[in-house]
Amino acid sequence: MDTEPPELAKVTPYDEAHFPTYAVLLFSEAKGVDWRKVARAILNVHPERQAERARRAWASHLARARWLAKSGYGELRSDLLQ
């Protein structure tokens, strides 16, 4: 997984491949899960060893997940939503 997802105004193959990750990020945020636990468990970046990278990966992927949920979902392949 990249440290940061693409910042394009369209859905990319990276987004499609990481759709489940985005869903977990949104769910974790809604449940109030600590970002460090999410970075370690979901993004595979250890926040104690790579604090800046972990925070950046978590924040950028969560932002992308929010964008998909609000704007980009119309471009997702229907099989990803089943």
C-alpha positions in Angstrom: 0.0 0.0 0.0 1.3 3.5 -0.8 1.7 6.1 1.9 -0.7 8.3 0.1 -3.5 7.5 -2.3 -4.0 9.4 -5.6 -5.4 12.9 -5.4 -7.3 12.8 -8.8 -10.8 13.9 -9.2 -11.7 10.5 -10.6 -11.7 6.9 -9.4 -8.4 5.2 -10.1 -7.4 1.5 -10.2 -5.7 2.2 -6.8 -9.1 3.2 -5.4 -10.8 0.2 -6.8 -8.1 -2.1 -5.3 -8.3 -0.4 -1.9 -12.1 0.0 -1.7 -12.3 -2.4 1.2 -9.6 -0.5 3.0 -11.5 2.8 2.5 -14.6 1.1 3.9 -12.8 0.0 7.0 -11.3 3.5 7.5 -14.7 5.1 7.4 -16.2 2.5 9.7 -13.3 2.9 12.2 -13.7 6.6 12.2 -17.4 6.3 12.9 -16.7 4.0 15.8 -14.0 6.3 17.2 -11.1 3.8 16.8 -7.7 5.4 17.5 -5.9 6.3 14.3 -2.7 4.5 15.4 -4.5 1.2 15.7 -6.0 1.7 12.2 -2.6 2.6 10.7 -1.0 -0.4 12.2 -3.7 -3.0 11.5 -5.2 -1.8 8.2 -2.4 0.3 6.6 0.5 -1.8 7.9 2.4 1.2 9.0 3.7 1.0 12.6 3.0 4.4 14.2 5.6 4.0 17.0 8.4 3.3 14.4 7.2 5.6 11.6 5.0 8.2 13.3 4.9 10.7 10.5 4.4 8.2 7.7 1.7 6.4 9.7 -0.2 9.6 10.4 0.1 10.8 6.8 -1.0 7.4 5.4 -4.0 7.3 7.7 -5.1 10.9 7.1 -4.7 10.7 3.3 -6.4 7.4 2.9 -9.3 8.5 5.2 -9.6 11.8 3.1 -9.8 9.7 -0.1 -12.4 7.4 1.5 -14.5 10.4 2.4 -14.1 11.8 -1.1 -15.3 8.4 -2.6 -18.2 8.3 -0.2 -19.3 11.8 -1.1 -18.3 12.3 -4.7 -16.5 9.4 -6.4 -18.9 6.6 -5.7 -20.8 7.1 -8.9 -17.7 6.0 -10.8 -17.1 2.8 -8.9 -17.6 -0.5 -10.7 -20.9 -2.0 -9.6 -19.2 -5.3 -8.6 -17.2 -3.4 -5.9 -20.4 -2.4 -4.2 -21.9 -5.9 -3.8 
